[in-house]
């Protein structure tokens, strides 16, 4: 029988050997991980969807439990009924908001697109002259885009020269990819609903497994990190949703009062891009200035000024009260999290790295405070 120190040494050696072999054959390891992710992609996607939907579902559950507490003891619904009703209400609310947004915004988006296209065509000579004045070879750009327009407007002979077999293969590949993606999303949605419906049972099972096979301190630490991550993400998502709606509404009313064009479209884009910290504000401002430049060039500067004023008022007086320090990060750490996440995973990284860094920041703060408290308690003894 080996003692504890020998087992730890053997485990450390085995870990070192596995790490060396994995780094020596990193391409094989990455290929295996990619294959495993592809196999379990619907499951992983379903868990992610369940994690996101758990925020509105939990809010519905709190409201229903508060309403059920006023009923007599024998008429109160059980946890299963409350969970099922909460899932249905949350999904109906999400679908209702989406339908309302589409019903209100699609006509205006279509009208805006129809008005932008003629303006772009009308001002194309001015754009070409501006590009030429800045040293851009307009003829070269036209030559690059000529084959694409020729294929699109070409005759039957040109289509045959392009290759019907290539088109058929491309269509088949696109259809197969679309069917696979749709089926994956359907399975992921079903898995998410099942996870949400049985989250308490799954939570109890996970706790039992950890208590049975892990050290109590390790199990407690895992539960603490999971609770902290869930709470931080819930605050972040709910705060961002409310902040996006407020900012989009302010932009719409400000542009309407001043008389700037495309107030509804720019307000919608602002609310949409508000989920992307820092980058989203610049992107929506640039798009709004471009659309205004096409419709009314003399109001382009006014558009930028109004947008910046609304952003300043929202950031200084509304955002701190709506989102504030809910994730526990200062502006500097929020910016660093957005930059690192954007460089690693693009737009998705910008959005989700902020709550992740907030969790790591809170864990590091707790660990630092524990170390300082331990040293403070050891101080008199050392003296």
Buried (B, 14 or more C-beta within 10 A) or exposed (E): EEEEEEEEEEEEEEEEEEEEEEEEEEEEEEEEEEEEEEEEBBBBBBBEBBBEBBBBBBBBBEEBBEEBEEEEEEEBBEEEEBBBBBBEBBBEEEEEEEEEEEEEBEEBBEEBEEBBEEBEEEBEEEEBEEEEEEEEEEEEEEEEEEEEEEEEEBEEEEEEEEEEEEEEEEEEEEEEEEEEEEEBBEBBBEBBBEBBBEBEEBEEEBEEEBEEEEEEEEBEBBBEBEEBBBBBBBBBBBBBBEBBBBBBEBBBEBBEEEEBBBBBBBBBBBBBBBBBBBBBBEBBBEBBBBBBBBBBEEBBEBBBEBBEEBBEBBBEEBBEEBBEEBBBBEEEBBBBBBBBBBEEEEBEBBBBBBBBBBBBBBBEEEEEEEEEEEEEEEEEEEE
